[in-house]
């Protein structure tokens, strides 16, 4: 957990400096991303909320994502992670939304993904999505690896947003 907290500290510093907020939806990381972000003192400045979306019932209740909204999607996929990151961002009114969804183990999931498979997405000014395969059946190790990968992806997105050219200020009118 210390490694997660170190990453979360870097995220917190970036978010605080940027005066931005985040909301998190996790499944197989089981809340470790949110816990790491909340372990940093001052988290109320940037953390708006989150949810562990572990079942279809939770997905419907917490995100409003019903069967019609799932058309063409499957859990533990990059498109699904992206959709959920956007939804959690919108529902909380956050600048950034994060989603992690996968199979921690020791077995795979019902979609045929092996243990150690997760998909990640960041919604916001510098969106991204990725798939991680650890090759491990160790549930706790996978959960930590998934949370670390989510925080790393978010740090990369924040760095990209920092490098993005800023819009020029609007022209100022001349004084009469």
N, C-alpha and C positions, 0 to 999 in steps of 0.2 A: 504493500500500500504506500510505502514511502516514495517509491519511484513515481507512482501515480500522483501523489501530492506534489512532488517537485514539478511535474509537467503542469499540473493544475495551477501551481503558483505562477508559472510563466504565462499561462492563459489568462489568469486573473490580472496580472500586471498589464497585459496588452489590452484586455477589455476595459479596465479601469482608465488607462491612458486615453483610449479611444472613446470613452463614455458610451459603451455599447453593452447590450444585454444578450443573454443566451437562454434558451429553453432546450431540454434534453428529453429524448425518447429512447429507451433502451429495451432490449429483450434479453438476450443471453448474457450480457454483462451484468444484469441483475441490479442495476443502480450504482455500480462502482464509479461510473463517470460523474454522476450527480454527487455522490459522496465525496469524491476527490475535489470537485469544484467547491462544494460547501465546506470542506475542511479548511479552506483558506480564509483567514480573518478578513472581514469586509465583504463577504460574498453577496450580501444583500444589495450591493451597488451594481452587480452585473447578473446575478442568477435569478431568473423569474420563476422557474418551476420545471417540473419534469414528471415523467411517468415511466413505470416499467410496463411495457406493452407485451405481455407474455402470452396472452390468449386472444382469440377473436372477440370474446366478450369485452375484454379490456380495450381492445382497439376501437370497438364501437362506442363504448361508454366514455373513454377518455379523449378520443380524437374525432369521434363522429364519423369514422371511416367504416361504412357498412359494406354489404356484399356488392352493391351496385358500384360503389367507389373502388372496390377491389377488382373490378372487371379488368382482365388482362394482366393482373399483377399476381405475384406469389410472394409470400413472406421469405425472408432470407435471400433477397435479390437486390441488386443495386437500384433498379427502378422503384421497388417498394421502399427501400431506405430513403431514397430521394423524396418520394411522396410524403412519407411520415415526417421527415425533417422539415419540409415545407409546412405541413399541417401543424406541427408542434410550435413552429415559429409563429405562424399566423394566430393560433389559438392563444398564445401568450403575449402577442404583440412585441415579440423580441426582434432584435436586429439579426440574430443568428439562430438557427435551429440545427440540432444534431440528432442523428439517428444511428443506432447500432442494432443489427438483427442477424441472428445466426444460430449455430448449434454448438453449445459449449461442451457437450459430451456427458457421459463417456461414449454414447452412441450418436449416430447422426440424426437428422430430422426426417420428417415424413416426405420431404421433397427430394430425398436422395443425396443431400449434402452430408459429407462426413463430419464427424466431430472435429472441431477446430476451424470450421468455416464461419465467416461472418462477412456481412456487407455493411459499409459505413457510408454516411452521407452528411454533408454540411450544406445547409441552405443559408444564403445571405449574400453579402457583397462579393464574395469569391467562392462560389459553390464548387463542390467536388464530390466525387463518390469513388469508392474503392472496394475491392474484395480482398480478404485476408484468409489464407489457409495455413494454420499452424502445423498441421500434421500430428497433433497431439490428441490423446483421448482424455487427458487430465482436465476435468471440469474446472477446478479452481485456477489452474495455470492458464487455461483458455480464457476464462473470464477476465483475468488480469491483463492478458495479452490483447484482448478485444478492447478493453477500456484504454490501455496505453495507445493502441493504434488509433482509437477515436480522438484522443487528446492530441496525438501527433498530427493527425489530419487537420484538426482544428487549428493547431499552431501554424501549419503550412498555409491554411486559408487566411489566417490573420496576417501572416507575413506577406502573402500575395496582395491582400487588401492594402497593406501599408505601402507597397510598391506601386499601386495603381495611381495613375496621374489624377490629381485632384482637379475638379472642375474649376475653371477660372471664376473669380468673383464677378458678379453682374456689373456691367458698366455703370459708372456713377454719372449722374447728370451734371451739367455745368451750372454753377451758381449764376443767378441772373445778374 
